[in-house]
Amino acid sequence: MSEFLLNSELLDAKGKDFMQLVSNQRTYIDEMIMDGKVTSYAISIDRTKLWAVIVAQSESDAVNIIANFPIIDYMQFELHELLFHNSAQDLVSHISLN
């Protein structure tokens, strides 16, 4: 599996139509995180930028995940395959309940 950095401009993200999609977008992202297909996700406070790290077999698989974003019509994005992606989560030991 590869990791891809999604870097997106959000277009007209302050309008009423966009705001009506936010709840569905967050639900979709939560599902993708639970499935291990998205490892991080963020939107800037001014709602002009979106970033995510997507785990997929190929760039086309990553694009398919993005294509299902409820807010896709408001996005102009670039996708970059990552050599690696470190996070604090990777460094914390997981608790075993044995």
ZIDAVEN-V161467 format. One record per run of one state. SS is the DSSP state (~ for helix, > for strand, _ for the rest). FROM is the first residue (numbers start at 1). LEN is the number of residues. Records with the same first field share a line. If there is no record, write none. Layout:
SS->FROM-LEN / FROM-LEN
//
This chain:
_->1-1 / 11-5 / 35-3 / 44-5 / 57-2 / 68-4 / 82-6 / 92-7
>->2-9 / 38-6 / 49-8 / 75-7
~->16-19 / 59-9 / 72-3 / 88-4
//
